[in-house]
Amino acid sequence: MEHNVQIEDLTAQAFAPYGKVIDLPAVDPSKSGDGWDCWSYIQMLDVSEPIGFGLVVTKQREFVVTAMERHVSREELLLTFDRELVQPVAECIDIENPEERPDPATVKCFRIKPGQAIVINRGVWHSPAYPAAEDARYLFGIEKKKDKFGDEMINPWVDFIAGHTIRFK
């Protein structure tokens, strides 16, 4: 079965079930100087180990998702460089269930604009981000430790319940 999902603009309220949004605050900067403004600690990562960073080049392709991954022991930072991304996510139903599969009924797709970032909560299902239009690059950061249910470096992708598919636009 195929599910159609509309792409939503990224807002803190809409993304709250999946994680945290990093965006330019609507308050005065905590520090400033000649030619710069700084907002300190606008968001936090909850970590106990060093953070590893990776770079992804995401290429134009059909907006279809058949599988997702999750990290039950770690949050994940995602920051786009210079192009818009679309990030599909799905709710974690039971973070303690190693056999859980992503539920297509809970999928949302968020548009992440340059200058925005997200922190994906522990357990939240997600696919790699898609370029909104042109090929794009993004940085991810995640604690450098094994996940509770195994090592995602082997094969982290889990098909949707009953083989369902997500198509978004």
N, CA and C atoms as an extended XYZ file, in Angstrom:
507
Properties=species:S:1:pos:R:3:atomname:S:1:resname:S:1:resid:I:1 pbc="F F F"
N         0.849       -1.182        0.000 N   MET     1
C         0.000        0.000        0.000 CA  MET     1
C         0.887        1.235        0.000 C   MET     1
N         0.458        2.252       -0.738 N   GLU     2
C         1.224        3.491       -0.822 CA  GLU     2
C         0.503        4.591       -0.048 C   GLU     2
N         1.276        5.364        0.723 N   HIS     3
C         0.752        6.492        1.491 CA  HIS     3
C         1.333        7.769        0.900 C   HIS     3
N         0.496        8.791        0.716 N   ASN     4
C         0.951       10.084        0.219 CA  ASN     4
C         1.061       11.057        1.376 C   ASN     4
N         2.202       11.731        1.469 N   VAL     5
C         2.470       12.656        2.568 CA  VAL     5
C         2.859       14.004        1.970 C   VAL     5
N         2.276       15.071        2.485 N   GLN     6
C         2.616       16.424        2.053 CA  GLN     6
C         3.858       16.901        2.798 C   GLN     6
N         4.747       17.597        2.105 N   ILE     7
C         5.931       18.172        2.737 CA  ILE     7
C         5.502       19.401        3.526 C   ILE     7
N         5.965       19.482        4.779 N   GLU     8
C         5.634       20.599        5.659 CA  GLU     8
C         6.868       21.467        5.876 C   GLU     8
N         6.639       22.766        6.102 N   ASP     9
C         7.734       23.633        6.521 CA  ASP     9
C         8.154       23.232        7.922 C   ASP     9
N         9.434       23.365        8.203 N   LEU    10
C         9.988       23.009        9.502 CA  LEU    10
C         9.664       24.091       10.521 C   LEU    10
N         8.937       23.716       11.571 N   THR    11
C         8.699       24.594       12.715 CA  THR    11
C         8.962       23.781       13.974 C   THR    11
N         9.324       24.468       15.044 N   ALA    12
C         9.594       23.781       16.311 CA  ALA    12
C         8.367       23.014       16.783 C   ALA    12
N         7.199       23.595       16.641 N   GLN    13
C         5.972       22.948       17.106 CA  GLN    13
C         5.655       21.691       16.292 C   GLN    13
N         5.728       21.779       14.975 N   ALA    14
C         5.391       20.631       14.127 CA  ALA    14
C         6.408       19.503       14.285 C   ALA    14
N         7.684       19.848       14.494 N   PHE    15
C         8.740       18.839       14.577 CA  PHE    15
C         8.911       18.271       15.990 C   PHE    15
N         8.277       18.865       16.996 N   ALA    16
C         8.473       18.478       18.404 CA  ALA    16
C         8.336       16.972       18.677 C   ALA    16
N         7.402       16.242       18.074 N   PRO    17
C         7.339       14.799       18.353 CA  PRO    17
C         8.560       14.017       17.853 C   PRO    17
N         9.349       14.625       16.958 N   TYR    18
C        10.470       13.938       16.334 CA  TYR    18
C        11.827       14.444       16.802 C   TYR    18
N        11.847       15.641       17.378 N   GLY    19
C        13.113       16.202       17.827 CA  GLY    19
C        13.048       17.696       18.008 C   GLY    19
N        14.204       18.326       17.847 N   LYS    20
C        14.344       19.758       18.104 CA  LYS    20
C        14.794       20.470       16.835 C   LYS    20
N        14.402       21.729       16.706 N   VAL    21
C        14.759       22.561       15.567 CA  VAL    21
C        15.815       23.570       16.000 C   VAL    21
N        16.792       23.764       15.136 N   ILE    22
C        17.790       24.810       15.340 CA  ILE    22
C        17.570       25.840       14.244 C   ILE    22
N        17.237       27.062       14.660 N   ASP    23
C        16.959       28.128       13.715 CA  ASP    23
C        17.321       29.447       14.382 C   ASP    23
N        17.396       30.497       13.600 N   LEU    24
C        17.716       31.808       14.139 CA  LEU    24
C        16.625       32.221       15.123 C   LEU    24
N        16.975       32.495       16.385 N   PRO    25
C        15.966       32.844       17.386 CA  PRO    25
C        15.317       34.203       17.112 C   PRO    25
N        14.115       34.364       17.616 N   ALA    26
C        13.386       35.629       17.482 CA  ALA    26
C        13.621       36.507       18.711 C   ALA    26
N        14.770       36.365       19.333 N   VAL    27
C        15.140       37.167       20.509 CA  VAL    27
C        16.481       37.831       20.236 C   VAL    27
N        16.814       38.795       21.067 N   ASP    28
C        18.107       39.465       20.919 CA  ASP    28
C        19.242       38.475       21.146 C   ASP    28
N        20.377       38.691       20.476 N   PRO    29
C        21.529       37.799       20.669 CA  PRO    29
C        22.068       37.897       22.096 C   PRO    29
N        22.655       36.793       22.549 N   SER    30
C        23.242       36.787       23.891 CA  SER    30
C        24.589       37.509       23.910 C   SER    30
N        25.251       37.596       22.749 N   LYS    31
C        26.520       38.309       22.608 CA  LYS    31
C        26.555       38.955       21.234 C   LYS    31
N        27.296       40.027       21.128 N   SER    32
C        27.495       40.636       19.818 CA  SER    32
C        28.781       41.439       19.836 C   SER    32
N        29.257       41.742       18.655 N   GLY    33
C        30.478       42.514       18.515 CA  GLY    33
C        30.441       43.274       17.213 C   GLY    33
N        31.564       43.770       16.789 N   ASP    34
C        31.653       44.547       15.570 CA  ASP    34
C        31.440       43.635       14.358 C   ASP    34
N        30.225       43.639       13.820 N   GLY    35
C        29.922       42.851       12.635 CA  GLY    35
C        29.442       41.442       12.897 C   GLY    35
N        29.100       41.087       14.143 N   TRP    36
C        28.606       39.730       14.405 CA  TRP    36
C        27.623       39.718       15.573 C   TRP    36
N        26.699       38.772       15.521 N   ASP    37
C        25.748       38.498       16.602 CA  ASP    37
C        25.823       37.016       16.922 C   ASP    37
N        25.649       36.678       18.189 N   CYS    38
C        25.748       35.281       18.630 CA  CYS    38
C        24.611       34.962       19.588 C   CYS    38
N        23.982       33.816       19.351 N   TRP    39
C        22.957       33.294       20.247 CA  TRP    39
C        23.526       32.010       20.837 C   TRP    39
N        23.919       32.060       22.098 N   SER    40
C        24.554       30.896       22.731 CA  SER    40
C        23.524       29.885       23.211 C   SER    40
N        23.845       28.643       22.986 N   TYR    41
C        23.077       27.511       23.504 CA  TYR    41
C        21.608       27.570       23.124 C   TYR    41
N        21.352       27.731       21.833 N   ILE    42
C        19.970       27.752       21.361 CA  ILE    42
C        19.371       26.349       21.299 C   ILE    42
N        20.250       25.334       21.357 N   GLN    43
C        19.794       23.947       21.382 CA  GLN    43
C        20.905       23.092       21.963 C   GLN    43
N        20.558       21.930       22.483 N   MET    44
C        21.537       21.054       23.116 CA  MET    44
C        21.427       19.649       22.526 C   MET    44
N        22.572       18.973       22.472 N   LEU    45
C        22.627       17.541       22.171 CA  LEU    45
C        22.911       16.833       23.485 C   LEU    45
N        22.182       15.776       23.772 N   ASP    46
C        22.385       15.000       24.992 CA  ASP    46
C        23.360       13.867       24.667 C   ASP    46
N        24.639       14.031       25.041 N   VAL    47
C        25.656       13.055       24.682 CA  VAL    47
C        26.507       12.666       25.886 C   VAL    47
N        27.078       11.468       25.802 N   SER    48
C        28.023       11.009       26.828 CA  SER    48
C        29.326       10.530       26.207 C   SER    48
N        29.382       10.479       24.880 N   GLU    49
C        30.557       10.029       24.132 CA  GLU    49
C        30.914       11.090       23.097 C   GLU    49
N        32.098       10.994       22.490 N   PRO    50
C        32.446       11.941       21.428 CA  PRO    50
C        31.434       11.864       20.283 C   PRO    50
N        31.278       12.994       19.598 N   ILE    51
C        30.362       13.061       18.463 CA  ILE    51
C        31.151       12.864       17.173 C   ILE    51
N        30.691       11.950       16.342 N   GLY    52
C        31.272       11.753       15.022 CA  GLY    52
C        30.437       12.506       14.006 C   GLY    52
N        31.096       13.066       12.989 N   PHE    53
C        30.399       13.806       11.951 CA  PHE    53
C        30.561       13.096       10.620 C   PHE    53
N        29.523       13.157        9.817 N   GLY    54
C        29.566       12.591        8.481 CA  GLY    54
C        28.986       13.585        7.499 C   GLY    54
N        29.325       13.412        6.239 N   LEU    55
C        28.853       14.287        5.177 CA  LEU    55
C        28.099       13.438        4.166 C   LEU    55
N        26.928       13.905        3.762 N   VAL    56
C        26.108       13.187        2.787 CA  VAL    56
C        25.886       14.083        1.573 C   VAL    56
N        26.063       13.527        0.386 N   VAL    57
C        25.634       14.171       -0.849 CA  VAL    57
C        24.353       13.453       -1.242 C   VAL    57
N        23.252       14.160       -1.206 N   THR    58
C        21.961       13.563       -1.524 CA  THR    58
C        21.541       14.030       -2.910 C   THR    58
N        21.223       13.074       -3.754 N   LYS    59
C        20.985       13.347       -5.175 CA  LYS    59
C        19.499       13.313       -5.500 C   LYS    59
N        19.129       14.060       -6.535 N   GLN    60
C        17.742       14.085       -6.975 CA  GLN    60
C        17.274       12.669       -7.275 C   GLN    60
N        16.102       12.359       -6.774 N   ARG    61
C        15.499       11.057       -7.011 CA  ARG    61
C        14.013       11.154       -6.700 C   ARG    61
N        13.301       10.112       -7.029 N   GLU    62
C        11.872       10.072       -6.759 CA  GLU    62
C        11.633       10.184       -5.254 C   GLU    62
N        10.609       10.940       -4.871 N   PHE    63
C        10.282       11.125       -3.453 CA  PHE    63
C         9.510        9.903       -2.932 C   PHE    63
N        10.224        8.811       -2.757 N   VAL    64
C         9.628        7.556       -2.289 CA  VAL    64
C        10.517        6.976       -1.190 C   VAL    64
N         9.885        6.520       -0.102 N   VAL    65
C        10.603        5.895        1.009 CA  VAL    65
C         9.982        4.528        1.269 C   VAL    65
N        10.823        3.491        1.355 N   THR    66
C        10.332        2.140        1.639 CA  THR    66
C        10.884        1.592        2.956 C   THR    66
N        11.930        2.260        3.493 N   ALA    67
C        12.562        1.778        4.723 CA  ALA    67
C        13.162        2.961        5.480 C   ALA    67
N        13.333        2.790        6.770 N   MET    68
C        13.929        3.820        7.617 CA  MET    68
C        14.867        3.170        8.629 C   MET    68
N        15.622        4.014        9.333 N   GLU    69
C        16.469        3.565       10.429 CA  GLU    69
C        16.124        4.373       11.667 C   GLU    69
N        16.606        3.899       12.819 N   ARG    70
C        16.467        4.658       14.062 CA  ARG    70
C        17.671        4.373       14.940 C   ARG    70
N        17.937        5.284       15.856 N   HIS    71
C        19.016        5.118       16.823 CA  HIS    71
C        18.383        5.250       18.201 C   HIS    71
N        18.224        4.158       18.902 N   VAL    72
C        17.527        4.221       20.193 CA  VAL    72
C        18.422        4.735       21.319 C   VAL    72
N        19.721        4.790       21.090 N   SER    73
C        20.653        5.204       22.143 CA  SER    73
C        21.259        6.586       21.913 C   SER    73
N        20.922        7.230       20.801 N   ARG    74
C        21.595        8.486       20.464 CA  ARG    74
C        20.677        9.440       19.716 C   ARG    74
N        20.898       10.735       19.940 N   GLU    75
C        20.276       11.759       19.125 CA  GLU    75
C        21.151       11.970       17.891 C   GLU    75
N        20.574       12.572       16.839 N   GLU    76
C        21.347       12.831       15.628 CA  GLU    76
C        21.093       14.258       15.142 C   GLU    76
N        22.176       14.986       14.901 N   LEU    77
C        22.119       16.342       14.363 CA  LEU    77
C        22.181       16.272       12.845 C   LEU    77
N        21.359       17.061       12.170 N   LEU    78
C        21.403       17.157       10.713 CA  LEU    78
C        21.377       18.639       10.342 C   LEU    78
N        22.363       19.068        9.535 N   LEU    79
C        22.512       20.465        9.148 CA  LEU    79
C        22.734       20.550        7.646 C   LEU    79
N        21.841       21.236        6.941 N   THR    80
C        22.013       21.415        5.502 CA  THR    80
C        23.016       22.529        5.238 C   THR    80
N        23.713       22.418        4.109 N   PHE    81
C        24.686       23.438        3.745 CA  PHE    81
C        24.013       24.571        2.975 C   PHE    81
N        23.769       24.380        1.675 N   ASP    82
C        23.328       25.497        0.858 CA  ASP    82
C        22.074       25.226        0.040 C   ASP    82
N        21.429       24.111        0.244 N   ARG    83
C        20.220       23.776       -0.496 CA  ARG    83
C        19.159       23.238        0.469 C   ARG    83
N        17.902       23.357        0.046 N   GLU    84
C        16.810       22.824        0.863 CA  GLU    84
C        16.812       21.306        0.816 C   GLU    84
N        16.468       20.715        1.954 N   LEU    85
C        16.327       19.271        2.084 CA  LEU    85
C        14.901       18.935        2.481 C   LEU    85
N        14.515       17.693        2.260 N   VAL    86
C        13.268       17.160        2.789 CA  VAL    86
C        13.646       15.963        3.651 C   VAL    86
N        13.229       15.995        4.913 N   GLN    87
C        13.559       14.926        5.844 CA  GLN    87
C        12.303       14.162        6.251 C   GLN    87
N        12.142       12.922        5.779 N   PRO    88
C        11.056       12.071        6.252 CA  PRO    88
C        11.389       11.493        7.637 C   PRO    88
N        10.405       11.490        8.525 N   VAL    89
C        10.538       10.916        9.866 CA  VAL    89
C         9.257       10.167       10.209 C   VAL    89
N         9.368        9.230       11.150 N   ALA    90
C         8.197        8.507       11.653 CA  ALA    90
C         8.360        8.324       13.151 C   ALA    90
N         7.245        8.284       13.843 N   GLU    91
C         7.273        8.160       15.296 CA  GLU    91
C         7.828        6.820       15.744 C   GLU    91
N         8.493        6.854       16.874 N   CYS    92
C         8.898        5.631       17.568 CA  CYS    92
C         7.742        5.238       18.477 C   CYS    92
N         7.239        4.042       18.319 N   ILE    93
C         6.112        3.576       19.130 CA  ILE    93
C         6.610        2.985       20.447 C   ILE    93
N         7.646        2.133       20.388 N   ASP    94
C         8.194        1.489       21.590 CA  ASP    94
C         9.710        1.433       21.469 C   ASP    94
N        10.400        2.353       22.099 N   ILE    95
C        11.852        2.457       21.993 CA  ILE    95
C        12.560        1.219       22.549 C   ILE    95
N        11.891        0.423       23.364 N   GLU    96
C        12.485       -0.781       23.953 CA  GLU    96
C        12.257       -2.034       23.110 C   GLU    96
N        11.540       -1.918       22.006 N   ASN    97
C        11.228       -3.072       21.163 CA  ASN    97
C        12.231       -3.179       20.018 C   ASN    97
N        13.141       -4.156       20.066 N   PRO    98
C        14.128       -4.280       18.982 CA  PRO    98
C        13.511       -4.746       17.659 C   PRO    98
N        12.280       -5.236       17.685 N   GLU    99
C        11.607       -5.720       16.474 CA  GLU    99
C        10.670       -4.690       15.860 C   GLU    99
N        10.610       -3.488       16.445 N   GLU   100
C         9.703       -2.462       15.914 CA  GLU   100
C        10.041       -2.144       14.460 C   GLU   100
N         9.000       -1.843       13.684 N   ARG   101
C         9.141       -1.424       12.305 CA  ARG   101
C         8.522       -0.033       12.192 C   ARG   101
N         9.015        0.789       11.261 N   PRO   102
C         8.411        2.114       11.113 CA  PRO   102
C         6.964        2.006       10.635 C   PRO   102
N         6.109        2.827       11.220 N   ASP   103
C         4.684        2.831       10.900 CA  ASP   103
C         4.403        3.939        9.883 C   ASP   103
N         3.975        3.590        8.665 N   PRO   104
C         3.751        4.608        7.642 CA  PRO   104
C         2.666        5.619        8.020 C   PRO   104
N         1.769        5.255        8.913 N   ALA   105
C         0.705        6.174        9.331 CA  ALA   105
C         1.242        7.342       10.148 C   ALA   105
N         2.483        7.238       10.661 N   THR   106
C         3.051        8.308       11.484 CA  THR   106
C         4.093        9.149       10.750 C   THR   106
N         4.288        8.909        9.454 N   VAL   107
C         5.329        9.613        8.711 CA  VAL   107
C         4.941       11.064        8.434 C   VAL   107
N         5.924       11.935        8.631 N   LYS   108
C         5.829       13.337        8.226 CA  LYS   108
C         7.108       13.669        7.472 C   LYS   108
N         7.023       14.627        6.573 N   CYS   109
C         8.179       15.068        5.799 CA  CYS   109
C         8.343       16.568        5.991 C   CYS   109
N         9.535       16.981        6.404 N   PHE   110
C         9.786       18.383        6.720 CA  PHE   110
C        10.812       18.979        5.770 C   PHE   110
N        10.540       20.214        5.331 N   ARG   111
C        11.452       20.980        4.489 CA  ARG   111
C        12.426       21.713        5.410 C   ARG   111
N        13.713       21.457        5.235 N   ILE   112
C        14.756       22.106        6.032 CA  ILE   112
C        15.479       23.083        5.114 C   ILE   112
N        15.427       24.358        5.471 N   LYS   113
C        16.037       25.403        4.641 CA  LYS   113
C        17.478       25.636        5.061 C   LYS   113
N        18.307       26.128        4.145 N   PRO   114
C        19.683       26.474        4.530 CA  PRO   114
C        19.668       27.408        5.743 C   PRO   114
N        20.545       27.131        6.682 N   GLY   115
C        20.580       27.900        7.920 CA  GLY   115
C        19.779       27.252        9.038 C   GLY   115
N        18.991       26.230        8.724 N   GLN   116
C        18.245       25.485        9.735 CA  GLN   116
C        18.924       24.134        9.954 C   GLN   116
N        18.648       23.559       11.111 N   ALA   117
C        19.133       22.222       11.425 CA  ALA   117
C        18.102       21.548       12.310 C   ALA   117
N        18.237       20.237       12.450 N   ILE   118
C        17.368       19.486       13.357 CA  ILE   118
C        18.219       18.569       14.219 C   ILE   118
N        17.674       18.232       15.371 N   VAL   119
C        18.210       17.176       16.217 CA  VAL   119
C        17.114       16.130       16.306 C   VAL   119
N        17.370       14.962       15.731 N   ILE   120
C        16.387       13.876       15.719 CA  ILE   120
C        16.461       13.152       17.057 C   ILE   120
N        15.317       13.019       17.717 N   ASN   121
C        15.255       12.342       19.021 CA  ASN   121
C        15.669       10.882       18.931 C   ASN   121
N        16.082       10.351       20.049 N   ARG   122
C        16.360        8.917       20.150 CA  ARG   122
C        15.124        8.123       19.723 C   ARG   122
N        15.350        7.089       18.933 N   GLY   123
C        14.266        6.188       18.552 CA  GLY   123
C        13.440        6.619       17.364 C   GLY   123
N        13.515        7.876       16.961 N   VAL   124
C        12.700        8.356       15.845 CA  VAL   124
C        13.204        7.736       14.540 C   VAL   124
N        12.273        7.191       13.785 N   TRP   125
C        12.597        6.594       12.486 CA  TRP   125
C        12.861        7.700       11.482 C   TRP   125
N        13.840        7.499       10.595 N   HIS   126
C        14.159        8.496        9.570 CA  HIS   126
C        14.875        7.816        8.404 C   HIS   126
N        14.695        8.416        7.251 N   SER   127
C        15.433        7.970        6.063 CA  SER   127
C        16.536        8.987        5.824 C   SER   127
N        17.430        8.733        4.879 N   PRO   128
C        18.329        9.818        4.489 CA  PRO   128
C        17.484       10.987        3.977 C   PRO   128
N        17.996       12.193        4.131 N   ALA   129
C        17.284       13.365        3.624 CA  ALA   129
C        17.328       13.362        2.097 C   ALA   129
N        16.342       13.998        1.490 N   TYR   130
C        16.232       14.135        0.041 CA  TYR   130
C        16.487       15.592       -0.330 C   TYR   130
N        17.061       15.845       -1.496 N   PRO   131
C        17.161       17.240       -1.934 CA  PRO   131
C        15.771       17.723       -2.349 C   PRO   131
N        15.418       18.941       -1.957 N   ALA   132
C        14.106       19.476       -2.341 CA  ALA   132
C        14.030       19.697       -3.847 C   ALA   132
N        15.156       20.067       -4.458 N   ALA   133
C        15.174       20.294       -5.906 CA  ALA   133
C        16.498       19.816       -6.498 C   ALA   133
N        17.569       20.532       -6.209 N   GLU   134
C        18.888       20.189       -6.752 CA  GLU   134
C        19.646       19.287       -5.779 C   GLU   134
N        20.640       18.553       -6.309 N   ASP   135
C        21.509       17.768       -5.433 CA  ASP   135
C        21.976       18.661       -4.295 C   ASP   135
N        22.129       18.098       -3.108 N   ALA   136
C        22.451       18.895       -1.919 CA  ALA   136
C        23.440       18.143       -1.037 C   ALA   136
N        24.029       18.885       -0.123 N   ARG   137
C        24.949       18.299        0.862 CA  ARG   137
C        24.432       18.602        2.256 C   ARG   137
N        24.628       17.635        3.158 N   TYR   138
C        24.320       17.911        4.555 CA  TYR   138
C        25.299       17.195        5.467 C   TYR   138
N        25.417       17.751        6.642 N   LEU   139
C        26.283       17.226        7.686 CA  LEU   139
C        25.411       16.542        8.722 C   LEU   139
N        25.870       15.393        9.218 N   PHE   140
C        25.186       14.808       10.365 CA  PHE   140
C        26.208       14.582       11.470 C   PHE   140
N        25.736       14.643       12.682 N   GLY   141
C        26.569       14.388       13.850 CA  GLY   141
C        25.832       13.456       14.779 C   GLY   141
N        26.553       12.450       15.286 N   ILE   142
C        25.938       11.455       16.167 CA  ILE   142
C        27.016       10.907       17.088 C   ILE   142
N        26.620       10.546       18.299 N   GLU   143
C        27.590        9.966       19.233 CA  GLU   143
C        28.261        8.758       18.613 C   GLU   143
N        29.552        8.649       18.822 N   LYS   144
C        30.326        7.540       18.252 CA  LYS   144
C        30.308        6.366       19.240 C   LYS   144
N        29.167        5.709       19.277 N   LYS   145
C        29.011        4.517       20.113 CA  LYS   145
C        27.972        3.608       19.466 C   LYS   145
N        28.052        2.336       19.794 N   LYS   146
C        27.091        1.381       19.242 CA  LYS   146
C        25.701        1.642       19.814 C   LYS   146
N        24.720        1.352       18.980 N   ASP   147
C        23.338        1.498       19.407 CA  ASP   147
C        22.945        0.300       20.271 C   ASP   147
N        21.940        0.482       21.078 N   LYS   148
C        21.483       -0.567       21.997 CA  LYS   148
C        21.125       -1.873       21.280 C   LYS   148
N        20.560       -1.766       20.085 N   PHE   149
C        20.113       -2.958       19.356 CA  PHE   149
C        21.041       -3.340       18.215 C   PHE   149
N        22.289       -2.911       18.249 N   GLY   150
C        23.219       -3.319       17.205 CA  GLY   150
C        23.974       -2.154       16.612 C   GLY   150
N        24.714       -2.454       15.589 N   ASP   151
C        25.580       -1.476       14.946 CA  ASP   151
C        24.982       -1.071       13.608 C   ASP   151
N        24.605        0.201       13.473 N   GLU   152
C        23.961        0.660       12.246 CA  GLU   152
C        24.877        0.626       11.040 C   GLU   152
N        26.157        0.387       11.235 N   MET   153
C        27.070        0.331       10.101 CA  MET   153
C        26.846       -0.942        9.271 C   MET   153
N        26.194       -1.944        9.836 N   ILE   154
C        25.978       -3.209        9.121 CA  ILE   154
C        24.813       -3.071        8.144 C   ILE   154
N        23.584       -2.936        8.634 N   ASN   155
C        22.408       -2.718        7.787 CA  ASN   155
C        21.290       -2.166        8.650 C   ASN   155
N        21.180       -0.849        8.695 N   PRO   156
C        20.204       -0.243        9.600 CA  PRO   156
C        18.792       -0.129        9.048 C   PRO   156
N        18.586       -0.408        7.764 N   TRP   157
C        17.318       -0.098        7.117 CA  TRP   157
C        16.267       -1.158        7.405 C   TRP   157
N        15.120       -0.682        7.885 N   VAL   158
C        14.000       -1.545        8.257 CA  VAL   158
C        12.807       -1.150        7.398 C   VAL   158
N        12.219       -2.117        6.691 N   ASP   159
C        11.054       -1.852        5.848 CA  ASP   159
C         9.856       -1.442        6.695 C   ASP   159
N         8.964       -0.673        6.085 N   PHE   160
C         7.729       -0.289        6.751 CA  PHE   160
C         6.886       -1.527        7.055 C   PHE   160
N         6.008       -1.391        8.018 N   ILE   161
C         5.057       -2.439        8.372 CA  ILE   161
C         4.339       -2.908        7.095 C   ILE   161
N         4.244       -4.183        6.902 N   ALA   162
C         3.525       -4.822        5.786 CA  ALA   162
C         4.024       -4.356        4.416 C   ALA   162
N         5.280       -3.909        4.348 N   GLY   163
C         5.849       -3.535        3.067 CA  GLY   163
C         5.282       -2.270        2.454 C   GLY   163
N         4.665       -1.401        3.255 N   HIS   164
C         4.075       -0.175        2.742 CA  HIS   164
C         5.157        0.762        2.183 C   HIS   164
N         4.725        1.740        1.405 N   THR   165
C         5.604        2.718        0.772 CA  THR   165
C         5.075        4.119        1.040 C   THR   165
N         5.990        5.062        1.197 N   ILE   166
C         5.627        6.474        1.372 CA  ILE   166
C         6.037        7.233        0.115 C   ILE   166
N         5.138        8.025       -0.410 N   ARG   167
C         5.431        8.936       -1.515 CA  ARG   167
C         5.095       10.329       -1.002 C   ARG   167
N         6.011       11.269       -1.184 N   PHE   168
C         5.753       12.618       -0.686 CA  PHE   168
C         5.934       13.653       -1.784 C   PHE   168
N         5.274       14.798       -1.583 N   LYS   169
C         5.351       15.896       -2.561 CA  LYS   169
C         5.123       17.224       -1.883 C   LYS   169
